[in-house]
Amino acid sequence: MQASITPETRAKIRGTIRRIKEFGREISSLIYMTSVVVPRVDAEEELLGDEFGIQVRIRDAKYIAAHINDSIQTIQAFRSYLSHYLEYLRNIGSAETIGDVPRVASRSLCVFLGQELERRRGNTEMLEGVTDSLILWSLEGTDPDKGTFMTRDDILRKIEGALPTAVDVMRGVLDSRLERLAAKDNTSGREIRSYNKEGHYCLPFEARQIVEQENAEDEYLRTSVSDVFRSRIEPLLRSDDEPELVSQAVRACHRALEITYETQGLEMAYFLNGDEPDNFTPPTISDNLGKALHDQGLFGAKAIRVGELAFSALRLTIYDSSEEERVYLGKMSRTYILMFLLRNDAKVVEYFRGMSADLVLYVGTDIIVRSLSEYYLQKKDQSTIGTLEILREAGSKLILTERCVEEVWTHLKATSAEYQNH
């Protein structure tokens, strides 16, 4: 039996069997355990078994995940050696859905808001959803068993410290939402405990369980996307590449996407405040990748090589994405945009309250150009076109501005008939 974390499963097994035979030992079977997901395990077992005339059994990451709770021994091993590494998932917003955001007060607040609004979508209006999420976030650390509580004013002060712009919008609905969250007939069950006589509030055990579950799901999503990146990068490695380049390229991919959404959040903030800098040009994904490499402290030839590997993976994220990536990018997009909106002008949340069907969207040239650029992409990756279709189906009005019509027509006259039809 052999256990290994080596990405190249086939090469590792071949090397092991040959090494054993070099020492004159007889081998009739090999059980190979690995933390790597091995595609088509049965085919690999058959190929290697026939090659060496022995029985080969591969137990990869999927097998381990499926059977880890089958025995008391593995459960006890987890509790003894691994569980303390996952303790952080019990804290609100601790999943690494996004990186640290210097321009907002709390990364955990960003993550938790994104999780909660996703969970509440369809059951409540946006203002109430944001208010509920901020209340639950503010109550982190409370525990009725330990006698740790917060008052209404404590909740308001904590939210104001993180998001000063949100307080004015919340004041009108705070009391009604506290009452609703503490009600037994709440659509999500009783989410907070209320002690009316003392004016105290806290999170019950059930709410902390939901937090832990949401963090675990988001953390699993992030690691699944990392596996997608890794599966694209590993086949591109050269014989002289160091193994650590893979993990460095994966981290660079994540950070480049985070910077991209941070930039889009800033764009939205500039637009709302009317103070967009002159000649502001949004950076490209390659620009953001360069910054991500710099943030990792990579320079020179190593940065160039890691950048090549990461860029190859990100191209497929944009042009041929996996289901995990689309879910992950959707979560990042909603989280970043919402946080920048709340930080700069929380009244926008109130403005959008229940008005999606009455929305009038004035489409500018940039949106048309983005739509044209998606023409040859698969439908699942046509994000701009898909968004416009969703808005139209919801009854929103899409209006081309006069300037946009002129600019687009001028552009189209110089392009192919295929593009003109599109």
N, C-alpha and C positions, 0 to 999 in steps of 0.2 A: 504494500500500500504506500502511496506517495501523496503528499499534499503540497500544492504550489499556487502562487499568485501570478506566475508567468503568463503574459498574454498569449504567447505562441504555444498552444496546448500540444499540437502534433509534434513540433520540434522537441519539446520538453520530454514527451513520452518516448520518442525515438532515442534521444540522448540517454535517458535513464536505462532503457532496456539494453542498449549497446554497452553502457558502462558496467552494468551487472554482469553481462556475458564476458567482458574483458577480464573480469576478476575470476572467471572460471566457475561462476555460480549458475545453477540451473534455475530457470524461471518458467512457470507454467501459466501464471495469471498475474495481472496487475490491476489494482483498483486505484484510479487516479482521481483525487479530490481537488477541485479548483474553485476559486472565488470568481472566475471568469465565466460568462455565458458562452457556451460552445454551440454554434449552429449545427444542426443535424448530427446530434450525438451518436445516433445509431450507425450512421454512415462512417463516422470517424472510428468508432469501435471496430467495425467490420474491416475497414481498410488497414488499420494498424494490426489487428489480430491476424489477418491473412499474411501481412508482410513479415511478421516475426513468428508465426505459428504458435501463438499463445492466446489466451483469453484476456481481452482488454475490456474493462468496465470504467466508464467516465461518469463521475458524479459532479456536475457543474453547479453554478450559482442557483439556477432554477430548481434543480433537484434538492439542494440544501434548503432553500426557502420553503419548499413544499413539505419537507420532512423534519424540519428543525424542532417541531413540537411533538414528534412521535414518541419520544421517550423522556422519562424523568431525568435521566442523566444529561441530555442536551439542554433541557430547561434549566436545571441547576447550574450547568456550565455558563449559560447565558447570564443568569442572575449573579454569579460569582465574578465573572471576568468582563462582561460587556455592558450590563445594564446601566452602570454609573456613567458611561460615555453618552448615553441617551437621555440623561436626566434633564438636560437643557430644554428638551421638547415639552416639558411641563410648563414652561414659561410662556406667557402670551406673546405671540408674534416672533417666536424664536427661530422659526424655519428660515432657511437662507434663500427664500424666493428671490430676493433682491439683495444687493450689496449695501454697504453703508452709504448714506446719502448726506453729504455735508450740509446741503441747503435746507434740510428739514430736521426737526428737533429729534425725532426718534425713528430709527429703522424698524423697530418692533411694532410701532404704531402703524407704519406703512403696511407692513405684512398683515397685521391683524385686521385692519380695515378692509383690505382686499379679500381676506378669507371670509369675513362676516358678511360683506355685501354680496358675495357670491352665494353664500348659504341662504341669505334672506331674499334673494332676487325672486320676484314674482309674488312674494307674500306681503310686501310693504312698500310704501313709496320711498323715494331716495332720501329725503330729508330725515324721515323717521329711521330709516336703515342706518344712516350715518350717525345719528344721535344715539341709537341703541348700541352701535359698535363702540363709540367713544365712551359711553357709560361703562360697558363691560371692560374695556381696556383700562379705564381709570381705577377699577376695583381690583386690579391685579395685586396680589399680596394679602387681600382680606381673607379671613378664615374664621368661621363661627366657632370652631373647636378651640382656636387659640385666643378668641375674644378680640380679634382684629377687625375693626369696622371703619366705615367712612360715612360722613354726613353729606347731605346735598351740596353744601358749600365746599366741602373737601373735594367732591367730584368735580365741581365747576372750576375750582382753582387748579386742579391737576390738568384738566383739559386746556385751560387757558395758558398754562405754562408751556404746553406742547404746541398748541394751535390757537394763538390769540384771536385770529380772525374768525374762528368757528363759534366763539362764545355768544356773540350777539345773535347769530342765526338760531342757536340752540335754545336760548332763554325761553322762547315762546312755547316750546314743546317739551322741555326737560321734565317738568313735573308729571305731565301726562305719560311720558315714556317710562319714567321710573315706576309709575303705578302699573303700567301695562307689563313691563318686564317682570314685576313681582306677582302678577296675577296667575292663578292656576289655569285659567282658560286661555292663556296666551297661546298663539298658534305654535310656538316652539316649546311650550311647556314653561314652567316657572324658571326664569333664567337668572334672577337675583333674589336674595332674601331681604325682606323689609321688616324692620322692627319699628312700627309706627310710634310707639310711646317714646322711645329714645331718639327717633329720627335717624336710625342707623341702617346701613346697607352693606351687603357683602356678597361674594360669589359662593354659591353652593358647590358641593362636590361634583354634581352632574355637569355644571358649567365648566369646571376645570377639566373634566374628562373630554368634553367636546373640544376644548382648546388643544389638549394633547393629541387627540385624533386628527384634527385639522393640520397641526404642525407635522405629524408623522406623514400624512398624505402629501403635503407640499414638499417635504424633504425627500420622499420617495420619488416624486415627480422630477425634482431637480437631479437626483442621482440617475434616473432613467434617461434624462436628456444628456447627462454626462456620458452615459454608456453609448448613446447614439453618436455623440461627437467622437468618442474613442473608437468606435467601430469604423468610422470613416478615416480616422487618422492613422491607425496602426498599419493598414495595407500600404500606406505611402512612405513608411519608414525605409531608409536606406541602411545598408549593412554597417555604415560608420556612424549612424545616429545613436545617441545615448538614449537608454530606455526612459529617462526622466522627461524627455521632450514631449512624450504623449500627455502626461499629467499637466505639464506647463501649457501645452496648446489647448487642452480642455479648459483650464482656468482662464486662459486668454479669451476663449470663445464666450464664456459666461460674462466676463467683465466687459467685453466689447458690446454685448447686447445690453448690459446694464447702462453703459455710457450712452448708448443710442437712445434708450427710453428716458434717461435723465435729460438729454438734449431736447427731446420732443416735449417733455414736461416744461422745460424752460421756454421753449417756443410758445407754448400755450399761455404761460404766465406773461411773457412779453406782450402777446396779442391782447390779453384781457386788460393789462395795465396801459396799453397804448404807448409803451416805451421801448419798442424793438430797436436795437442799435442800427445805425446806418450801415448799409451794405452787409447785413447779417446773412451769412450763407451757412446753412446747416451742414455739419461735417458728414462725410460718407462713412459707410461701415468700415472701410479700410483705414480712414483717419482714426476712427474710434478704436480699431484694433491696435494701431500704433500706440495710442495712449494707454491701452490695456497692457501692452508689453512693457511700457515704461513704468506703469504702476507696479508691475511684478519685479522690477529691477533688472530687466533683460536688455542687453545692449549688444551692438556689434553683430558678428556672424551668427551668434546663438539666437538673437532676437529675429534676425532675418529668417532663419530656418523655422523657428517656432511660429513666426508669422505666416510663412508659406503653408504650414500644416493646418493652422487654425483657419486661415482664409478659405482653404479648400473645403473644410467642414462647414463653414458658415455659408458658403455659396449654395450648398444643398439645403441648408436651413431656410434660405430665401426662395430658392427655385424648385425644390423638391422635398418639402418638409415632411416629417413623420407626425403621427397623431400626438405623440408626447410633446413634440416641439410646439405644435399649434396651441395646445392647452397651456403650456408653460409661457409662451409669448403673450397669450391672451391675459393671463394672470398678471404678468409684468406690466403690460400696457395699462390695464385698468388701475393697478396699484399706483404707478408713477403719476399718471395723469390726474387721478383723484387727489393725491397728496399735494401736487403743485397747485391744483385749483383751490383746495382748502387753505393752503398756506397763503396764497395771494389774494383770493377773494371768495370766501365761503358762500357769499350770496348767490354764486352761480348754481350751487346745489339747490337752493330754494327756488331759483328761476326755472330749473328743469323739472321741478316737482310736478309729476302727473301731466306733462305737456308734450310728450313725445309724438302724439298723433297730430298736434297742431304745429309741429316744427316746420319752419321754412328755412331751407338750406340754400344759400347763395353760393353756387359753385364757381370757383375761380380757375384760372388757367392751370395752376399747379395741380389741381385735382384731375383735370382732364389729361394732363401729361402723365400723371401717375397711372391713370387708367389705361392709357395707350401703352405704357411701358409694361403692363401686365398681360398684354395681348397673347403672347406665346407661352405664358405660364399655364400649368394645370389649374383647373377651376379651384381646387382646394387652397392654392397659393395666391389667388387673385383677391388680396385683402381689400384694396380700394373699391374694386368693382363689386365685391360681395357686400361691403358696407353700404354702398349706394343702393343696391338692390333691397337690402333689409329695410332701409329708411323708406324707400318707395313703397314696399309692401305694407309698411306700418301706417301708410297714409300721409307721410311727410311730403312736402312740396319741394322739388329740386328746381332751382331757377338759375340759369346761366346768366351771369352779369354781362352787360353790353360789351364791356372791354374784353371779357373772356371770349365772347363769340368772335370778335374781330381778330384777336390774337390767334385763336385756334384755327380760324378759317385761313388766315395768312400762312400759318404753318402747314395746314393740310394741303394747300395748293401746291406745295413743293414736295409732297410725299406720294407714295404709291396709292393706287386705287384701292388696294386691300385695306390700308389704314384709313382711307377716307370713308369706306363703307362701315368700318368698325366705329 
